[in-house]
Amino acid sequence: MAVSVATKICEMKKQMIHVAEEHDFNFQHPKVVEISQKLDLLIVEVMQKQQPIQN
């Protein structure tokens, strides 16, 4: 069974919050930044699929 993209996004957000908590909410901590960047890519991918290509 495939996990939906929305579910992946929610799970990654929870993971990012958890990791940030572990590092005293240091949003510049490398682990927090890494998760944030992966989350950004996933969100951009979803947005690109939802928007028609404009020339």
Jmol script that loads the backbone (N, CA, C; Angstrom):
load data "model"
ATOM      1  N   MET A   1       0.847  -1.190   0.000  1.00  0.00           N
ATOM      2  CA  MET A   1       0.000   0.000   0.000  1.00  0.00           C
ATOM      3  C   MET A   1       0.888   1.248   0.000  1.00  0.00           C
ATOM      4  N   ALA A   2       0.647   2.114  -0.921  1.00  0.00           N
ATOM      5  CA  ALA A   2       1.449   3.336  -1.047  1.00  0.00           C
ATOM      6  C   ALA A   2       0.991   4.389  -0.040  1.00  0.00           C
ATOM      7  N   VAL A   3       1.962   5.095   0.502  1.00  0.00           N
ATOM      8  CA  VAL A   3       1.668   6.182   1.427  1.00  0.00           C
ATOM      9  C   VAL A   3       1.436   7.444   0.602  1.00  0.00           C
ATOM     10  N   SER A   4       0.375   8.182   0.919  1.00  0.00           N
ATOM     11  CA  SER A   4       0.080   9.391   0.161  1.00  0.00           C
ATOM     12  C   SER A   4       1.135  10.464   0.421  1.00  0.00           C
ATOM     13  N   VAL A   5       1.259  11.357  -0.521  1.00  0.00           N
ATOM     14  CA  VAL A   5       2.221  12.458  -0.384  1.00  0.00           C
ATOM     15  C   VAL A   5       1.843  13.330   0.813  1.00  0.00           C
ATOM     16  N   ALA A   6       0.544  13.548   1.000  1.00  0.00           N
ATOM     17  CA  ALA A   6       0.093  14.357   2.138  1.00  0.00           C
ATOM     18  C   ALA A   6       0.518  13.716   3.453  1.00  0.00           C
ATOM     19  N   THR A   7       0.441  12.389   3.519  1.00  0.00           N
ATOM     20  CA  THR A   7       0.867  11.673   4.726  1.00  0.00           C
ATOM     21  C   THR A   7       2.366  11.820   4.930  1.00  0.00           C
ATOM     22  N   LYS A   8       3.128  11.699   3.848  1.00  0.00           N
ATOM     23  CA  LYS A   8       4.587  11.878   3.943  1.00  0.00           C
ATOM     24  C   LYS A   8       4.937  13.265   4.454  1.00  0.00           C
ATOM     25  N   ILE A   9       4.233  14.282   3.934  1.00  0.00           N
ATOM     26  CA  ILE A   9       4.490  15.659   4.360  1.00  0.00           C
ATOM     27  C   ILE A   9       4.202  15.815   5.851  1.00  0.00           C
ATOM     28  N   CYS A  10       3.073  15.286   6.295  1.00  0.00           N
ATOM     29  CA  CYS A  10       2.719  15.373   7.724  1.00  0.00           C
ATOM     30  C   CYS A  10       3.748  14.664   8.596  1.00  0.00           C
ATOM     31  N   GLU A  11       4.182  13.477   8.175  1.00  0.00           N
ATOM     32  CA  GLU A  11       5.181  12.733   8.938  1.00  0.00           C
ATOM     33  C   GLU A  11       6.507  13.478   9.007  1.00  0.00           C
ATOM     34  N   MET A  12       6.911  14.069   7.888  1.00  0.00           N
ATOM     35  CA  MET A  12       8.172  14.814   7.871  1.00  0.00           C
ATOM     36  C   MET A  12       8.091  16.056   8.746  1.00  0.00           C
ATOM     37  N   LYS A  13       6.941  16.725   8.747  1.00  0.00           N
ATOM     38  CA  LYS A  13       6.771  17.901   9.604  1.00  0.00           C
ATOM     39  C   LYS A  13       6.900  17.512  11.067  1.00  0.00           C
ATOM     40  N   LYS A  14       6.255  16.395  11.444  1.00  0.00           N
ATOM     41  CA  LYS A  14       6.348  15.915  12.829  1.00  0.00           C
ATOM     42  C   LYS A  14       7.784  15.567  13.184  1.00  0.00           C
ATOM     43  N   GLN A  15       8.476  14.915  12.240  1.00  0.00           N
ATOM     44  CA  GLN A  15       9.864  14.549  12.471  1.00  0.00           C
ATOM     45  C   GLN A  15      10.729  15.795  12.652  1.00  0.00           C
ATOM     46  N   MET A  16      10.512  16.804  11.819  1.00  0.00           N
ATOM     47  CA  MET A  16      11.293  18.032  11.918  1.00  0.00           C
ATOM     48  C   MET A  16      11.065  18.725  13.261  1.00  0.00           C
ATOM     49  N   ILE A  17       9.819  18.770  13.691  1.00  0.00           N
ATOM     50  CA  ILE A  17       9.504  19.379  14.994  1.00  0.00           C
ATOM     51  C   ILE A  17      10.183  18.610  16.114  1.00  0.00           C
ATOM     52  N   HIS A  18      10.120  17.286  16.052  1.00  0.00           N
ATOM     53  CA  HIS A  18      10.743  16.450  17.078  1.00  0.00           C
ATOM     54  C   HIS A  18      12.256  16.687  17.139  1.00  0.00           C
ATOM     55  N   VAL A  19      12.903  16.706  15.977  1.00  0.00           N
ATOM     56  CA  VAL A  19      14.353  16.923  15.927  1.00  0.00           C
ATOM     57  C   VAL A  19      14.692  18.329  16.423  1.00  0.00           C
ATOM     58  N   ALA A  20      13.885  19.304  16.059  1.00  0.00           N
ATOM     59  CA  ALA A  20      14.118  20.680  16.537  1.00  0.00           C
ATOM     60  C   ALA A  20      14.013  20.738  18.058  1.00  0.00           C
ATOM     61  N   GLU A  21      13.024  20.051  18.617  1.00  0.00           N
ATOM     62  CA  GLU A  21      12.874  20.008  20.083  1.00  0.00           C
ATOM     63  C   GLU A  21      14.109  19.405  20.736  1.00  0.00           C
ATOM     64  N   GLU A  22      14.635  18.336  20.125  1.00  0.00           N
ATOM     65  CA  GLU A  22      15.829  17.677  20.671  1.00  0.00           C
ATOM     66  C   GLU A  22      17.041  18.594  20.685  1.00  0.00           C
ATOM     67  N   HIS A  23      17.043  19.588  19.813  1.00  0.00           N
ATOM     68  CA  HIS A  23      18.193  20.496  19.703  1.00  0.00           C
ATOM     69  C   HIS A  23      17.820  21.914  20.138  1.00  0.00           C
ATOM     70  N   ASP A  24      16.962  21.987  21.163  1.00  0.00           N
ATOM     71  CA  ASP A  24      16.565  23.266  21.780  1.00  0.00           C
ATOM     72  C   ASP A  24      16.040  24.266  20.751  1.00  0.00           C
ATOM     73  N   PHE A  25      15.275  23.772  19.792  1.00  0.00           N
ATOM     74  CA  PHE A  25      14.659  24.595  18.744  1.00  0.00           C
ATOM     75  C   PHE A  25      15.683  25.435  17.977  1.00  0.00           C
ATOM     76  N   ASN A  26      16.855  24.828  17.788  1.00  0.00           N
ATOM     77  CA  ASN A  26      17.888  25.445  16.949  1.00  0.00           C
ATOM     78  C   ASN A  26      17.576  25.069  15.503  1.00  0.00           C
ATOM     79  N   PHE A  27      16.894  25.946  14.798  1.00  0.00           N
ATOM     80  CA  PHE A  27      16.465  25.653  13.433  1.00  0.00           C
ATOM     81  C   PHE A  27      17.618  25.689  12.434  1.00  0.00           C
ATOM     82  N   GLN A  28      18.810  26.026  12.920  1.00  0.00           N
ATOM     83  CA  GLN A  28      19.992  25.989  12.058  1.00  0.00           C
ATOM     84  C   GLN A  28      20.803  24.715  12.284  1.00  0.00           C
ATOM     85  N   HIS A  29      20.327  23.849  13.157  1.00  0.00           N
ATOM     86  CA  HIS A  29      21.026  22.584  13.382  1.00  0.00           C
ATOM     87  C   HIS A  29      20.987  21.774  12.085  1.00  0.00           C
ATOM     88  N   PRO A  30      22.111  21.149  11.728  1.00  0.00           N
ATOM     89  CA  PRO A  30      22.180  20.431  10.451  1.00  0.00           C
ATOM     90  C   PRO A  30      21.065  19.393  10.234  1.00  0.00           C
ATOM     91  N   LYS A  31      20.671  18.683  11.269  1.00  0.00           N
ATOM     92  CA  LYS A  31      19.617  17.676  11.112  1.00  0.00           C
ATOM     93  C   LYS A  31      18.269  18.329  10.819  1.00  0.00           C
ATOM     94  N   VAL A  32      17.999  19.452  11.469  1.00  0.00           N
ATOM     95  CA  VAL A  32      16.745  20.178  11.237  1.00  0.00           C
ATOM     96  C   VAL A  32      16.731  20.738   9.816  1.00  0.00           C
ATOM     97  N   VAL A  33      17.853  21.307   9.412  1.00  0.00           N
ATOM     98  CA  VAL A  33      17.968  21.873   8.064  1.00  0.00           C
ATOM     99  C   VAL A  33      17.796  20.777   7.012  1.00  0.00           C
ATOM    100  N   GLU A  34      18.390  19.631   7.237  1.00  0.00           N
ATOM    101  CA  GLU A  34      18.292  18.523   6.286  1.00  0.00           C
ATOM    102  C   GLU A  34      16.835  18.084   6.088  1.00  0.00           C
ATOM    103  N   ILE A  35      16.113  17.910   7.179  1.00  0.00           N
ATOM    104  CA  ILE A  35      14.705  17.511   7.078  1.00  0.00           C
ATOM    105  C   ILE A  35      13.894  18.609   6.412  1.00  0.00           C
ATOM    106  N   SER A  36      14.167  19.850   6.770  1.00  0.00           N
ATOM    107  CA  SER A  36      13.453  20.976   6.193  1.00  0.00           C
ATOM    108  C   SER A  36      13.644  21.046   4.682  1.00  0.00           C
ATOM    109  N   GLN A  37      14.864  20.812   4.226  1.00  0.00           N
ATOM    110  CA  GLN A  37      15.146  20.851   2.794  1.00  0.00           C
ATOM    111  C   GLN A  37      14.431  19.730   2.047  1.00  0.00           C
ATOM    112  N   LYS A  38      14.401  18.538   2.640  1.00  0.00           N
ATOM    113  CA  LYS A  38      13.696  17.415   2.025  1.00  0.00           C
ATOM    114  C   LYS A  38      12.195  17.701   1.969  1.00  0.00           C
ATOM    115  N   LEU A  39      11.689  18.292   3.029  1.00  0.00           N
ATOM    116  CA  LEU A  39      10.279  18.657   3.083  1.00  0.00           C
ATOM    117  C   LEU A  39       9.961  19.707   2.027  1.00  0.00           C
ATOM    118  N   ASP A  40      10.829  20.683   1.877  1.00  0.00           N
ATOM    119  CA  ASP A  40      10.647  21.716   0.849  1.00  0.00           C
ATOM    120  C   ASP A  40      10.561  21.102  -0.544  1.00  0.00           C
ATOM    121  N   LEU A  41      11.451  20.160  -0.833  1.00  0.00           N
ATOM    122  CA  LEU A  41      11.450  19.519  -2.153  1.00  0.00           C
ATOM    123  C   LEU A  41      10.146  18.764  -2.403  1.00  0.00           C
ATOM    124  N   LEU A  42       9.655  18.093  -1.379  1.00  0.00           N
ATOM    125  CA  LEU A  42       8.410  17.347  -1.515  1.00  0.00           C
ATOM    126  C   LEU A  42       7.229  18.289  -1.751  1.00  0.00           C
ATOM    127  N   ILE A  43       7.206  19.390  -1.029  1.00  0.00           N
ATOM    128  CA  ILE A  43       6.130  20.382  -1.189  1.00  0.00           C
ATOM    129  C   ILE A  43       6.188  21.007  -2.579  1.00  0.00           C
ATOM    130  N   VAL A  44       7.377  21.343  -3.054  1.00  0.00           N
ATOM    131  CA  VAL A  44       7.531  21.921  -4.389  1.00  0.00           C
ATOM    132  C   VAL A  44       7.054  20.922  -5.447  1.00  0.00           C
ATOM    133  N   GLU A  45       7.394  19.669  -5.262  1.00  0.00           N
ATOM    134  CA  GLU A  45       6.957  18.624  -6.199  1.00  0.00           C
ATOM    135  C   GLU A  45       5.429  18.570  -6.288  1.00  0.00           C
ATOM    136  N   VAL A  46       4.775  18.636  -5.148  1.00  0.00           N
ATOM    137  CA  VAL A  46       3.307  18.615  -5.115  1.00  0.00           C
ATOM    138  C   VAL A  46       2.743  19.857  -5.789  1.00  0.00           C
ATOM    139  N   MET A  47       3.321  21.002  -5.492  1.00  0.00           N
ATOM    140  CA  MET A  47       2.831  22.254  -6.075  1.00  0.00           C
ATOM    141  C   MET A  47       2.992  22.260  -7.594  1.00  0.00           C
ATOM    142  N   GLN A  48       4.099  21.722  -8.086  1.00  0.00           N
ATOM    143  CA  GLN A  48       4.328  21.686  -9.526  1.00  0.00           C
ATOM    144  C   GLN A  48       3.315  20.784 -10.225  1.00  0.00           C
ATOM    145  N   LYS A  49       2.926  19.719  -9.575  1.00  0.00           N
ATOM    146  CA  LYS A  49       1.947  18.807 -10.154  1.00  0.00           C
ATOM    147  C   LYS A  49       0.541  19.424 -10.169  1.00  0.00           C
ATOM    148  N   GLN A  50       0.288  20.323  -9.222  1.00  0.00           N
ATOM    149  CA  GLN A  50      -1.033  20.932  -9.111  1.00  0.00           C
ATOM    150  C   GLN A  50      -1.220  22.120 -10.042  1.00  0.00           C
ATOM    151  N   GLN A  51      -0.137  22.782 -10.421  1.00  0.00           N
ATOM    152  CA  GLN A  51      -0.244  23.982 -11.250  1.00  0.00           C
ATOM    153  C   GLN A  51       0.006  23.637 -12.710  1.00  0.00           C
ATOM    154  N   PRO A  52      -0.830  24.174 -13.597  1.00  0.00           N
ATOM    155  CA  PRO A  52      -0.577  23.984 -15.021  1.00  0.00           C
ATOM    156  C   PRO A  52       0.689  24.729 -15.432  1.00  0.00           C
ATOM    157  N   ILE A  53       1.393  24.193 -16.388  1.00  0.00           N
ATOM    158  CA  ILE A  53       2.606  24.837 -16.888  1.00  0.00           C
ATOM    159  C   ILE A  53       2.212  26.079 -17.684  1.00  0.00           C
ATOM    160  N   GLN A  54       2.837  27.208 -17.321  1.00  0.00           N
ATOM    161  CA  GLN A  54       2.541  28.473 -18.009  1.00  0.00           C
ATOM    162  C   GLN A  54       3.752  28.897 -18.814  1.00  0.00           C
ATOM    163  N   ASN A  55       3.517  29.343 -20.016  1.00  0.00           N
ATOM    164  CA  ASN A  55       4.611  29.820 -20.890  1.00  0.00           C
ATOM    165  C   ASN A  55       4.630  31.327 -20.936  1.00  0.00           C
TER     166      ASN A  55
END
end "model"
wireframe off; spacefill off
backbone 0.3
color backbone group
